[in-house]
């Protein structure tokens, strides 16, 4: 994934929503710089039938809006909490 993202060019005003659960938010930020608004989402399996929530970090309104349409969103700003919620 890093090879693919590293080959892309981002602008400061772009919003980046990663679905790569194994890549920490800080690393995503490094890869997509100079884009400033980044979030990581982890859709839980029940999202496929719109009956589950997607985990999101950090809590950004534009990212939450995307996942609210797919069954709900649980957003946190603490990375330790985010990791525990994925277990």
N, C-alpha and C positions, 0 to 999 in steps of 0.2 A: 504494500500500500504506500509506503514512504517513497518508493521509486516513482509511482504514478503521480502522487501529490507533488513531489519535488519537481516534476517536469512541468507543472502548471504555473501560471503567473496570476497573482491576485492583486487587486487594487485595495487601497485603504478602506473604501466605503462598502466593500462587499461583506455580506453576512455568510458565514460558513457554518454548516451544520453537519457534523461528522456522525456517522453511524458505525464507526470502527470502535467497538467497545474495548478492545485491547490496547488502544493507543491513548495515553493520558492527554488530557486537555492541554497541558503545557506544551507537549510535543506537537499537537495539532497547531497550536498558535505559532510555534517556531516554523512549521512547514508552510503555513499559509500567509506569513508576514509578507506584506504590510497590512493585510486584512486585520481589522481590530475586533470585530464582533464574531466570536467563535463559541460554539456549544457542542456538547457531545450528547447524543441521544441513544438510548438502548430500548428499542421496542420489545416488550415481553411477548411471548408466543400468542397469547390470546388477542393481541392487537390485529392479527390476521382476520379475525371475525368481529372486529370492533367491540370486543368485550374485555379489553385489558388496557392497562396504562403503559405509557412509555416513560422511562426514567430520563431525566434531563438535568444536565449541569453545564453552566450555571442557569439560573432562572432568568431567561431573556424572553420578553413578551412575544417577539416575532417567532421564536422557536416554539414556545408554548402553544401559540395559535395553530401551528401546523399539526402538532400532536393531539390537540384537543379535538380536531376533526376526525381523528382515527381511533377514538375510544377513551381519551383522557391523557393527562400528563401529571406526573409527580416530579416537581422541580426542586432541586436543592442547590445550595451554593457551597457546601462543604464537601471536599473531595473524599474525605474519610467516610462520611455518611453515604455518599454516592456509591463507593466501592462496596460497603456493607449491604446496600440495597440490591446489588447485583448477585449476591450469593443465594 
